Amino acid sequence: MSPPRARWPPGSSGFAERVGWSQPTLEEQNRRMSTTGASRPTFTTTRFREGYAVGDVDAFLDTVFTAISTGQPVPPIATAVFRPVRMANGYDMDEVDAFLDELEAGLAR
């Protein structure tokens, strides 16, 4: 089973798959990011199950994408830590982790 991917387009409910449209893989999103400037994925939000604090993830990704787009050193992705939240809006942990793993692999090339 492949790791979960960031949802594309936002709000997708499987309709794209049913009609034959394909979602870009994280690798494709990373390639776009490196060729057209930084573009951020949209993560599924959680409320009743544990997720990562939206502000923590957004702030970290802002720093990463700013560094990429300006040619500055990228902060260490493997050591990024986000506060877990429950009963509040958060980002799906598996999607964020999968994106960061793919991003780190893409930057290591």
N, C-alpha and C positions, 0 to 999 in steps of 0.2 A: 504494500500500500504506500502510495507516495504521500509526502507530507502535505498538509493543507496549504493552499496558495491564497494570496491576498485576493479579495473579491474584485472582479472587474466585469462590467462596470459597476459602480456603486449601486447597491440595492438589488443586485442580480439574485434571482430566486431559482435558478436552474433553467429559466426560459431559454437562454442562449444555447445551452447544451441540447435542449430538446429540439431546437430548430436548426442545429448544426453549426452554430457559431462557436468558435473556440476562444477560450480565454488565453491571454498571453501568459506564458510561464514566467516565473520570477527571473529566470535567466534572460528572457526576452525583455522584461522590464528593465533589468540592469543594463542590457545592451543599449536600449533607448536612452537610459539615463546618461550613459557615457558618451553617446553620440549627439544627443540633442539637449543636453543639460539635465540637471537633476529633476526627476519626476517621482512623486511619492505615490505609493499604493494606497488604497482605501482598505482598512481592516474592518472586519466584522466587529460590532460593538456588543458587549455583554452587559448584563445588569444583575441577573440573579445568580450567576456563577462567577467564579473568580476570573478576573482579567487584569491586564496591566493598566496602571493609571494613564489616562489619555494624555495629560499634560507632560508626564515624564517621557513618554514615547515621542510625542510631537517635538518636545524641546531637543531630545537627543537627535532625532532625524533632521531637524532644522540645522543643527550643528554639523552633522555628517554631510548633508547635501550642500550646505554653504561651502564647506571645505572642498568637496569634489568640484563644484562649479568654479571656485576661485583658484584651484591648484594648490591649496594649503594642505598640510598633513591632516589625514583623517583620524579622528579619535579612535582608540581601540574599541572595536565592535564586540569582541568576545567577552569583554569585561563589563559591558553595559548592564546596569541593574535598574529595574523599574519597580516601583511600589505595587504590590498586589492590592486590588480593590474588590469589594463584594458589596452588592446592594447599591452600587453607584456605576455610572458609565465607565467602562473599561474596554480595552482592545483585547480581542481573542489572543490568548497567550501563544497558542500553537502557530497562528498565522504570523505574528510578530517574530517569533523565534525562527520560523522557516525563512522569512524574508531576510532577517539579519544574517542567517547562515549563508544564504545565497549571495547577499551583498558582500559579505566578507570574502567568500570564495571568488567572486568576480573582481574584487579589488586586489586580490593576491596574484592575479595573473599578470 
